[in-house]
Amino acid sequence: GWDIGLSSESADVQTRLSSRSGRLEEALTQSLGQPVSVRVAREEEVSAT
């Protein structure tokens, strides 16, 4: 399957992405024919690792 990480510096964008992540996973799973996991994180969290 796929593990997709999305990040944004904007808390507003992060909130909108988080609220849609379930529908995003469903749509990508259907179109790719494989399980897809979508994670949404703040830019600081991503760059800290």
Distance bins in CASP14 RR format, pairs under 12 A and 6 or more apart:
PFRMAT RR
TARGET T0000
AUTHOR 0000-0000-0000
RMODE 2
METHOD distances of the structure
MODEL  1
1 25 0 0 0 0 0 1 0 0 0 0 0
1 28 0 0 0 0 0 1 0 0 0 0 0
1 29 0 0 0 0 1 0 0 0 0 0 0
1 32 0 0 0 0 1 0 0 0 0 0 0
1 33 0 0 0 0 1 0 0 0 0 0 0
1 34 1 0 1 0 0 0 0 0 0 0 0
1 35 1 0 1 0 0 0 0 0 0 0 0
1 36 1 0 0 1 0 0 0 0 0 0 0
1 37 1 0 0 1 0 0 0 0 0 0 0
1 38 0 0 0 0 0 1 0 0 0 0 0
2 24 0 0 0 0 0 1 0 0 0 0 0
2 25 0 0 0 0 1 0 0 0 0 0 0
2 28 1 0 0 1 0 0 0 0 0 0 0
2 29 0 0 0 0 1 0 0 0 0 0 0
2 31 0 0 0 0 0 1 0 0 0 0 0
2 32 1 0 0 1 0 0 0 0 0 0 0
2 33 0 0 0 0 1 0 0 0 0 0 0
2 34 1 0 0 1 0 0 0 0 0 0 0
2 35 1 0 0 1 0 0 0 0 0 0 0
2 36 1 0 1 0 0 0 0 0 0 0 0
2 37 1 0 0 1 0 0 0 0 0 0 0
2 38 0 0 0 0 1 0 0 0 0 0 0
2 39 0 0 0 0 0 1 0 0 0 0 0
3 25 0 0 0 0 0 1 0 0 0 0 0
3 28 0 0 0 0 0 1 0 0 0 0 0
3 34 0 0 0 0 0 1 0 0 0 0 0
3 35 0 0 0 0 1 0 0 0 0 0 0
3 36 1 0 0 1 0 0 0 0 0 0 0
3 37 1 0 1 0 0 0 0 0 0 0 0
3 38 0 0 0 0 1 0 0 0 0 0 0
3 39 1 0 0 1 0 0 0 0 0 0 0
4 17 0 0 0 0 0 1 0 0 0 0 0
4 21 0 0 0 0 1 0 0 0 0 0 0
4 22 0 0 0 0 0 1 0 0 0 0 0
4 24 0 0 0 0 1 0 0 0 0 0 0
4 25 0 0 0 0 1 0 0 0 0 0 0
4 27 0 0 0 0 0 1 0 0 0 0 0
4 28 1 0 0 1 0 0 0 0 0 0 0
4 29 0 0 0 0 0 1 0 0 0 0 0
4 32 0 0 0 0 0 1 0 0 0 0 0
4 34 0 0 0 0 0 1 0 0 0 0 0
4 35 0 0 0 0 0 1 0 0 0 0 0
4 36 1 0 0 1 0 0 0 0 0 0 0
4 37 1 0 0 1 0 0 0 0 0 0 0
4 38 1 0 1 0 0 0 0 0 0 0 0
4 39 1 0 0 1 0 0 0 0 0 0 0
4 40 0 0 0 0 1 0 0 0 0 0 0
4 41 0 0 0 0 0 1 0 0 0 0 0
5 14 0 0 0 0 0 1 0 0 0 0 0
5 17 0 0 0 0 1 0 0 0 0 0 0
5 18 0 0 0 0 0 1 0 0 0 0 0
5 21 0 0 0 0 1 0 0 0 0 0 0
5 24 0 0 0 0 0 1 0 0 0 0 0
5 25 0 0 0 0 0 1 0 0 0 0 0
5 28 0 0 0 0 0 1 0 0 0 0 0
5 36 0 0 0 0 0 1 0 0 0 0 0
5 37 0 0 0 0 1 0 0 0 0 0 0
5 38 1 0 0 1 0 0 0 0 0 0 0
5 39 1 0 1 0 0 0 0 0 0 0 0
5 40 1 0 0 1 0 0 0 0 0 0 0
5 41 1 0 0 1 0 0 0 0 0 0 0
5 42 0 0 0 0 0 1 0 0 0 0 0
5 43 0 0 0 0 0 1 0 0 0 0 0
5 45 0 0 0 0 0 1 0 0 0 0 0
5 46 0 0 0 0 1 0 0 0 0 0 0
5 49 0 0 0 0 0 1 0 0 0 0 0
6 13 0 0 0 0 1 0 0 0 0 0 0
6 14 0 0 0 0 1 0 0 0 0 0 0
6 16 0 0 0 0 0 1 0 0 0 0 0
6 17 1 0 1 0 0 0 0 0 0 0 0
6 18 0 0 0 0 1 0 0 0 0 0 0
6 20 0 0 0 0 0 1 0 0 0 0 0
6 21 1 0 0 1 0 0 0 0 0 0 0
6 22 0 0 0 0 0 1 0 0 0 0 0
6 24 0 0 0 0 1 0 0 0 0 0 0
6 25 0 0 0 0 0 1 0 0 0 0 0
6 28 0 0 0 0 0 1 0 0 0 0 0
6 36 0 0 0 0 0 1 0 0 0 0 0
6 37 0 0 0 0 0 1 0 0 0 0 0
6 38 1 0 0 1 0 0 0 0 0 0 0
6 39 1 0 0 1 0 0 0 0 0 0 0
6 40 1 0 1 0 0 0 0 0 0 0 0
6 41 1 0 0 1 0 0 0 0 0 0 0
6 42 0 0 0 0 0 1 0 0 0 0 0
6 43 0 0 0 0 0 1 0 0 0 0 0
6 45 0 0 0 0 0 1 0 0 0 0 0
6 46 0 0 0 0 1 0 0 0 0 0 0
7 13 0 0 0 0 1 0 0 0 0 0 0
7 14 1 0 0 1 0 0 0 0 0 0 0
7 17 0 0 0 0 1 0 0 0 0 0 0
7 18 0 0 0 0 0 1 0 0 0 0 0
7 38 0 0 0 0 0 1 0 0 0 0 0
7 39 0 0 0 0 1 0 0 0 0 0 0
7 40 1 0 0 1 0 0 0 0 0 0 0
7 41 1 0 1 0 0 0 0 0 0 0 0
7 42 1 0 0 1 0 0 0 0 0 0 0
7 43 1 0 1 0 0 0 0 0 0 0 0
7 44 0 0 0 0 1 0 0 0 0 0 0
7 45 1 0 0 1 0 0 0 0 0 0 0
7 46 1 0 1 0 0 0 0 0 0 0 0
7 47 0 0 0 0 1 0 0 0 0 0 0
7 48 0 0 0 0 0 1 0 0 0 0 0
7 49 0 0 0 0 0 1 0 0 0 0 0
8 14 1 0 1 0 0 0 0 0 0 0 0
8 15 0 0 0 0 1 0 0 0 0 0 0
8 16 0 0 0 0 1 0 0 0 0 0 0
8 17 1 0 0 1 0 0 0 0 0 0 0
8 18 0 0 0 0 0 1 0 0 0 0 0
8 40 1 0 0 1 0 0 0 0 0 0 0
8 41 0 0 0 0 1 0 0 0 0 0 0
8 42 1 0 0 1 0 0 0 0 0 0 0
8 43 1 0 0 1 0 0 0 0 0 0 0
8 44 0 0 0 0 0 1 0 0 0 0 0
8 45 0 0 0 0 0 1 0 0 0 0 0
8 46 0 0 0 0 1 0 0 0 0 0 0
9 41 0 0 0 0 0 1 0 0 0 0 0
9 42 1 0 0 1 0 0 0 0 0 0 0
9 43 1 0 1 0 0 0 0 0 0 0 0
9 44 0 0 0 0 1 0 0 0 0 0 0
9 45 0 0 0 0 0 1 0 0 0 0 0
9 46 0 0 0 0 1 0 0 0 0 0 0
9 47 0 0 0 0 1 0 0 0 0 0 0
10 16 0 0 0 0 1 0 0 0 0 0 0
10 17 0 0 0 0 1 0 0 0 0 0 0
10 40 0 0 0 0 0 1 0 0 0 0 0
10 42 0 0 0 0 1 0 0 0 0 0 0
10 43 0 0 0 0 1 0 0 0 0 0 0
10 44 0 0 0 0 0 1 0 0 0 0 0
11 17 0 0 0 0 0 1 0 0 0 0 0
11 18 0 0 0 0 0 1 0 0 0 0 0
11 40 0 0 0 0 0 1 0 0 0 0 0
11 41 0 0 0 0 0 1 0 0 0 0 0
11 42 1 0 0 1 0 0 0 0 0 0 0
11 43 0 0 0 0 0 1 0 0 0 0 0
11 44 0 0 0 0 0 1 0 0 0 0 0
11 45 0 0 0 0 0 1 0 0 0 0 0
12 18 0 0 0 0 0 1 0 0 0 0 0
12 19 0 0 0 0 0 1 0 0 0 0 0
12 42 0 0 0 0 0 1 0 0 0 0 0
13 19 0 0 0 0 0 1 0 0 0 0 0
13 20 0 0 0 0 0 1 0 0 0 0 0
13 40 0 0 0 0 1 0 0 0 0 0 0
13 41 0 0 0 0 0 1 0 0 0 0 0
13 42 0 0 0 0 1 0 0 0 0 0 0
13 43 0 0 0 0 1 0 0 0 0 0 0
14 20 0 0 0 0 0 1 0 0 0 0 0
14 21 0 0 0 0 0 1 0 0 0 0 0
14 39 0 0 0 0 0 1 0 0 0 0 0
14 40 1 0 1 0 0 0 0 0 0 0 0
14 41 1 0 0 1 0 0 0 0 0 0 0
14 42 1 0 1 0 0 0 0 0 0 0 0
14 43 0 0 0 0 1 0 0 0 0 0 0
14 44 0 0 0 0 0 1 0 0 0 0 0
14 45 0 0 0 0 1 0 0 0 0 0 0
14 46 0 0 0 0 0 1 0 0 0 0 0
15 21 0 0 0 0 0 1 0 0 0 0 0
15 40 0 0 0 0 1 0 0 0 0 0 0
15 42 0 0 0 0 0 1 0 0 0 0 0
16 23 0 0 0 0 0 1 0 0 0 0 0
16 24 0 0 0 0 0 1 0 0 0 0 0
16 40 0 0 0 0 1 0 0 0 0 0 0
17 23 0 0 0 0 0 1 0 0 0 0 0
17 24 1 0 0 1 0 0 0 0 0 0 0
17 25 0 0 0 0 0 1 0 0 0 0 0
17 38 0 0 0 0 1 0 0 0 0 0 0
17 39 0 0 0 0 1 0 0 0 0 0 0
17 40 1 0 1 0 0 0 0 0 0 0 0
17 41 0 0 0 0 1 0 0 0 0 0 0
17 42 0 0 0 0 0 1 0 0 0 0 0
18 24 0 0 0 0 0 1 0 0 0 0 0
18 25 0 0 0 0 0 1 0 0 0 0 0
18 38 0 0 0 0 1 0 0 0 0 0 0
18 39 0 0 0 0 1 0 0 0 0 0 0
18 40 1 0 1 0 0 0 0 0 0 0 0
18 41 0 0 0 0 1 0 0 0 0 0 0
18 42 0 0 0 0 0 1 0 0 0 0 0
19 38 0 0 0 0 0 1 0 0 0 0 0
19 40 0 0 0 0 1 0 0 0 0 0 0
20 26 0 0 0 0 0 1 0 0 0 0 0
20 27 0 0 0 0 1 0 0 0 0 0 0
20 28 0 0 0 0 0 1 0 0 0 0 0
20 38 0 0 0 0 1 0 0 0 0 0 0
20 40 0 0 0 0 1 0 0 0 0 0 0
21 27 0 0 0 0 0 1 0 0 0 0 0
21 28 0 0 0 0 0 1 0 0 0 0 0
21 36 0 0 0 0 0 1 0 0 0 0 0
21 37 0 0 0 0 1 0 0 0 0 0 0
21 38 1 0 1 0 0 0 0 0 0 0 0
21 39 1 0 0 1 0 0 0 0 0 0 0
21 40 1 0 1 0 0 0 0 0 0 0 0
21 41 0 0 0 0 0 1 0 0 0 0 0
22 28 0 0 0 0 1 0 0 0 0 0 0
22 29 0 0 0 0 1 0 0 0 0 0 0
22 36 0 0 0 0 1 0 0 0 0 0 0
22 37 0 0 0 0 1 0 0 0 0 0 0
22 38 1 0 0 1 0 0 0 0 0 0 0
22 39 0 0 0 0 0 1 0 0 0 0 0
22 40 0 0 0 0 0 1 0 0 0 0 0
23 29 0 0 0 0 0 1 0 0 0 0 0
23 30 0 0 0 0 0 1 0 0 0 0 0
23 36 0 0 0 0 0 1 0 0 0 0 0
23 38 0 0 0 0 1 0 0 0 0 0 0
24 30 0 0 0 0 0 1 0 0 0 0 0
24 31 0 0 0 0 0 1 0 0 0 0 0
24 32 0 0 0 0 0 1 0 0 0 0 0
24 36 1 0 0 1 0 0 0 0 0 0 0
24 37 0 0 0 0 0 1 0 0 0 0 0
24 38 1 0 1 0 0 0 0 0 0 0 0
24 39 0 0 0 0 0 1 0 0 0 0 0
24 40 0 0 0 0 1 0 0 0 0 0 0
25 31 0 0 0 0 0 1 0 0 0 0 0
25 32 0 0 0 0 0 1 0 0 0 0 0
25 34 0 0 0 0 0 1 0 0 0 0 0
25 35 0 0 0 0 1 0 0 0 0 0 0
25 36 1 0 1 0 0 0 0 0 0 0 0
25 37 1 0 0 1 0 0 0 0 0 0 0
25 38 1 0 1 0 0 0 0 0 0 0 0
25 39 0 0 0 0 0 1 0 0 0 0 0
25 40 0 0 0 0 0 1 0 0 0 0 0
26 32 0 0 0 0 0 1 0 0 0 0 0
26 33 0 0 0 0 0 1 0 0 0 0 0
26 35 0 0 0 0 0 1 0 0 0 0 0
26 36 0 0 0 0 1 0 0 0 0 0 0
26 37 0 0 0 0 0 1 0 0 0 0 0
26 38 0 0 0 0 1 0 0 0 0 0 0
27 33 0 0 0 0 0 1 0 0 0 0 0
27 36 0 0 0 0 1 0 0 0 0 0 0
27 38 0 0 0 0 1 0 0 0 0 0 0
28 34 0 0 0 0 1 0 0 0 0 0 0
28 35 0 0 0 0 1 0 0 0 0 0 0
28 36 1 0 1 0 0 0 0 0 0 0 0
28 37 0 0 0 0 1 0 0 0 0 0 0
28 38 1 0 0 1 0 0 0 0 0 0 0
29 35 1 0 1 0 0 0 0 0 0 0 0
29 36 1 0 1 0 0 0 0 0 0 0 0
29 37 0 0 0 0 1 0 0 0 0 0 0
29 38 0 0 0 0 1 0 0 0 0 0 0
30 36 0 0 0 0 1 0 0 0 0 0 0
39 45 0 0 0 0 0 1 0 0 0 0 0
39 46 0 0 0 0 1 0 0 0 0 0 0
40 46 0 0 0 0 0 1 0 0 0 0 0
41 47 0 0 0 0 1 0 0 0 0 0 0
41 48 0 0 0 0 1 0 0 0 0 0 0
41 49 0 0 0 0 1 0 0 0 0 0 0
42 48 0 0 0 0 1 0 0 0 0 0 0
42 49 0 0 0 0 0 1 0 0 0 0 0
43 49 0 0 0 0 0 1 0 0 0 0 0
END
